[in-house]
């Protein structure tokens, strides 16, 4: 039995015949289990780093000891955040359990990165207004939608036309974190901009159909169950990309959704022009949404439902806003 390496990928030679390349097999299993492309890219990246860390040895010839050494190195030498180390551990557990079919003993020897206890960064109402005033176009609309609905970034980018209900002022978030659907509000001030955005998406879709394209990606087996759905307007993204591209899953040319990086750059520029020095990302707008609802007296369970949290304990992180002035205590200097 021997090994060969091509383009940085490892494959095992069995009886003179190469087995499927490790990373190709990992991608196949990830797609079989309906992991997102973002998760696929992250997991494959960690597997590649793990293999190269140990001199391109095949993972079947390694085990708990090598995993402990790799993850401990991330914590000690790399000084990575606890979330980064846990992400690497999840990727390697997936590799061994789901790709290689190997059960690993409990990894007691890992030196885990210390998980800090932090409160989320939140913008004030005035800061949100100033930041949005420095943005325009589709990035402005997306950022306003994130703040006005509490949706996660990818939930907004993957929003389909059929899930926006103007009559009820309602948005259905499909396949959110944990595979759950939920409802959130459609802010009245965004109704007209959203109508225009959907009209724009419809025009792009009509042009794609005329050019022989127009089939959007559908999750899981929906494309087989409903053969015509991929070409229907209702399934198109509300925020489609300006250009068509090849889908890495099957090579078909499709119109993907708006690029998250464009929104990120526009948001950072708007925050900078507004004179805000806090570290801000798209997720900060979700934090601000929850915080401002609680400040306005909204009950925490309603906020939990709008955010799609599994339990109210997760939502309680936003109650820090009620602890003004050091747990609500007035400083003696102010008396």
C-alpha positions in Angstrom: 0.0 0.0 0.0 1.4 3.4 -0.9 0.4 7.0 -1.2 0.5 9.7 -3.9 0.0 13.4 -3.8 -1.3 15.6 -6.5 -2.2 19.3 -6.2 -1.8 19.0 -2.4 -4.5 16.3 -2.1 -3.8 12.8 -0.7 -5.0 9.6 -2.2 -4.2 6.1 -1.2 -3.0 3.4 -3.6 -4.7 0.1 -3.1 -3.6 -2.8 -5.3 -2.1 -0.3 -7.8 -5.5 1.5 -8.1 -5.9 5.0 -6.5 -8.7 5.3 -4.1 -10.8 8.5 -4.3 -8.9 11.6 -3.3 -9.4 12.4 0.4 -10.6 15.9 -0.2 -12.9 14.9 -3.1 -14.4 12.2 -0.9 -14.9 14.7 2.0 -16.7 17.1 -0.4 -18.9 14.3 -1.7 -20.0 13.3 1.8 -20.5 17.0 2.8 -22.8 17.5 -0.1 -24.6 14.1 0.5 -25.4 15.4 4.0 -26.6 18.8 2.7 -23.9 20.9 4.3 -23.6 24.4 2.9 -20.9 25.4 0.5 -19.4 27.7 3.1 -19.2 24.9 5.6 -17.7 22.7 2.9 -15.0 25.2 2.2 -14.1 25.6 5.9 -14.1 21.8 6.7 -12.0 20.9 3.6 -9.6 23.7 4.5 -9.1 22.3 8.0 -8.6 18.7 6.7 -5.9 20.0 4.3 -4.2 21.9 7.1 -4.3 18.8 9.3 -2.8 16.6 6.6 0.0 19.1 5.8 0.7 19.6 9.5 1.7 15.9 9.8 3.8 15.8 6.6 1.0 14.6 4.3 0.4 11.4 6.1 -3.0 9.9 5.4 -5.5 10.4 8.2 -6.2 6.6 8.4 -2.6 6.2 9.6 -3.2 8.8 12.3 -5.6 9.0 15.2 -6.4 10.8 18.5 -2.8 11.5 19.3 -2.2 13.4 16.0 -5.5 15.3 16.4 -4.6 16.3 19.9 -1.2 17.5 18.7 -2.7 19.5 15.9 -5.5 21.1 18.0 -3.2 21.8 21.0 -0.8 23.5 18.6 -3.6 25.8 17.4 -4.3 26.8 21.0 -0.7 27.1 22.2 1.4 28.2 19.2 -1.4 29.7 17.1 -3.2 31.2 20.1 -6.5 30.9 18.2 -9.9 31.7 19.6 -11.9 28.9 21.2 -14.4 29.1 18.4 -11.7 28.5 15.8 -10.3 25.5 17.6 -13.8 24.0 18.0 -14.4 24.6 14.3 -11.2 22.6 13.5 -12.2 19.9 15.9 -15.7 19.6 14.3 -14.1 19.3 10.8 -11.7 16.5 12.0 -14.5 14.6 13.8 -16.5 14.8 10.6 -13.6 13.5 8.6 -13.0 10.5 10.8 -16.6 9.6 11.6 -18.4 10.4 8.4 -15.8 10.1 5.7 -13.4 7.5 7.0 -15.9 5.6 9.2 -13.5 5.7 12.2 -14.7 6.3 15.8 -12.2 8.2 17.9 -11.8 7.9 21.7 -12.6 11.0 23.8 -9.9 13.5 23.2 -9.0 14.3 26.8 -5.5 15.4 25.9 -6.4 18.5 23.9 -5.4 21.8 25.3 -8.5 23.9 24.6 -8.4 27.5 23.9 -10.1 29.5 26.7 -13.6 30.6 25.8 -14.0 34.3 26.8 -17.2 35.6 28.1 -18.2 38.7 26.1 -21.2 40.8 25.4 -22.1 41.6 21.8 -21.1 44.8 20.1 -24.3 46.9 19.7 -24.8 50.2 17.9 -27.1 52.9 19.4 -30.1 54.0 17.4 -28.3 57.1 16.4 -25.3 55.2 15.2 -27.4 52.8 13.1 -29.1 55.9 11.5 -25.8 57.5 10.7 -24.2 54.4 9.3 -27.2 53.7 7.0 -27.3 57.3 5.9 -23.7 56.8 4.5 -24.8 53.8 2.4 -26.9 53.5 -0.7 -28.2 51.0 -3.3 -28.6 47.3 -2.6 -26.0 47.3 0.3 -28.2 50.0 2.0 -31.3 47.9 1.5 -29.7 44.7 2.8 -28.2 46.5 5.8 -31.6 48.1 6.6 -33.2 44.7 6.3 -30.8 43.0 8.7 -31.4 45.7 11.3 -35.1 45.9 10.7 -35.8 42.1 10.8 -33.0 40.6 12.9 -32.1 38.1 10.1 -28.6 36.6 9.8 -26.6 37.7 6.8 -27.0 34.5 4.8 -30.7 34.3 5.7 -31.2 37.7 4.0 -29.0 36.9 1.0 -30.8 33.6 0.4 -34.3 35.2 0.7 -36.6 34.0 -2.1 -39.3 36.1 -3.8 -42.1 33.8 -2.6 -41.2 34.3 1.1 -41.9 38.1 1.2 -45.6 38.8 2.0 -46.3 42.5 1.4 -50.0 42.2 2.4 -49.2 40.8 5.8 -45.9 42.7 6.3 -44.3 39.3 6.9 -41.0 37.5 5.9 -40.6 33.8 6.1 -37.0 32.8 6.9 -36.5 29.3 5.4 -33.9 26.8 6.6 -32.3 29.1 9.2 -29.7 28.0 11.6 -30.5 24.5 12.8 -32.6 23.9 9.7 -35.6 25.8 11.2 -38.1 28.1 9.5 -39.5 31.2 11.3 -41.4 34.4 10.7 -40.2 37.9 11.1 -41.6 41.3 10.2 -41.2 43.3 7.0 -40.6 46.9 8.1 -43.1 49.2 6.5 -40.4 51.7 5.5 -38.7 49.0 3.4 -41.9 47.7 1.6 -41.5 50.0 -1.4 -37.7 49.4 -1.8 -38.3 45.7 -1.5 -41.0 45.9 -4.2 -38.5 47.6 -6.5 -35.8 45.0 -5.7 -38.2 42.2 -6.6 -39.1 43.9 -9.8 -35.4 44.1 -10.6 -35.0 40.4 -9.8 -38.0 39.6 -12.1 -36.4 41.6 -15.0 -33.1 39.7 -14.6 -34.9 36.4 -14.4 -36.9 37.2 -17.6 -33.7 38.0 -19.4 -32.1 34.8 -18.2 -35.0 32.7 -19.4 -34.8 34.3 -22.8 -31.1 33.5 -22.9 -31.8 29.9 -22.1 -30.9 30.0 -18.4 -33.0 31.1 -15.4 -32.9 27.9 -13.3 -32.0 28.9 -9.7 -30.4 26.4 -7.2 -33.0 24.6 -5.1 -32.2 22.9 -1.8 -32.1 19.1 -1.3 -34.4 17.2 -3.7 -36.8 20.0 -4.5 -35.4 20.3 -8.1 -36.4 16.6 -8.7 -39.7 16.8 -6.9 -40.8 20.0 -8.6 -39.0 20.1 -12.0 -40.3 23.5 -13.0 -39.9 25.3 -9.7 -36.3 26.3 -10.4 -37.5 28.4 -13.3 -40.4 30.1 -11.5 -40.1 33.6 -10.3 -41.2 32.8 -6.8 -38.1 30.7 -6.2 -35.6 33.3 -7.4 -33.4 35.2 -5.0 -34.7 38.7 -3.9 -31.1 39.9 -4.1 -29.7 38.1 -7.2 -26.1 38.5 -8.4 -25.4 40.9 -11.3 -23.8 38.1 -13.2 -24.4 34.4 -13.8 -21.7 31.9 -12.7 -21.0 28.2 -12.7 -22.4 26.3 -9.7 -19.5 24.3 -8.1 -22.0 21.6 -7.1 -22.9 20.5 -10.6 -21.3 22.9 -13.0 -24.6 24.4 -14.2 -24.6 28.1 -15.0 -26.9 30.0 -12.7 -27.5 33.3 -11.1 -26.4 33.1 -7.5 -27.4 35.6 -4.7 -25.7 38.9 -3.9 -22.1 38.7 -2.8 -21.7 39.1 1.0 -18.3 40.7 0.5 -19.8 43.6 -1.3 -22.1 44.3 1.6 -19.3 43.9 4.1 -17.1 46.5 2.3 -20.0 48.9 2.0 -21.0 48.6 5.6 -17.5 49.1 6.9 -17.1 52.2 4.7 -20.5 53.6 5.9 -19.4 53.0 9.5 -16.1 54.7 9.0 -17.7 57.7 7.2 -20.2 58.0 10.1 -17.4 58.4 12.5 -18.2 55.2 14.4 -15.2 53.5 16.0 -16.8 50.3 17.2 -15.9 47.1 15.3 -19.0 46.5 13.1 -20.1 43.6 10.9 -23.4 42.5 9.4 -24.1 40.5 12.6 -23.8 43.7 14.7 -27.0 44.8 13.0 -28.8 41.7 14.3 -27.4 42.3 17.8 -28.7 45.9 17.6 -32.1 44.7 16.4 -32.5 42.5 19.5 -31.1 45.1 21.9 -33.3 47.9 20.7 -36.4 45.8 20.9 -35.7 44.9 24.6 -34.9 48.6 25.3 -38.4 49.4 23.9 -40.0 47.0 26.4 -40.6 44.0 24.0 -40.8 40.7 25.9 -37.8 38.5 25.6 -39.7 35.4 24.3 -41.0 37.4 21.3 -37.5 38.5 20.6 -36.3 34.9 20.9 -38.9 33.8 18.3 -37.9 36.6 15.9 -34.2 35.7 16.2 -34.8 32.0 15.8 -33.0 31.1 19.0 -33.4 27.6 20.3 -34.1 28.7 23.9 -34.6 32.0 25.8 -31.2 31.5 27.6 -29.4 32.4 24.3 -31.5 35.6 23.9 -30.7 36.6 27.5 -27.2 37.8 26.4 -29.0 41.0 25.1 -30.4 41.8 28.6 -27.0 43.5 29.3 -28.7 46.7 27.8 -30.9 46.8 30.9 -27.9 47.1 33.2 -27.1 50.7 32.5 -24.8 52.5 34.8 -23.2 49.4 36.4 -26.2 47.0 36.9 -28.6 50.0 37.1 -26.8 51.6 40.0 -26.4 55.4 39.9 -22.8 56.5 40.4 -22.3 58.6 43.6 -20.5 61.1 41.3 -23.9 61.7 39.6 -25.9 62.2 42.8 
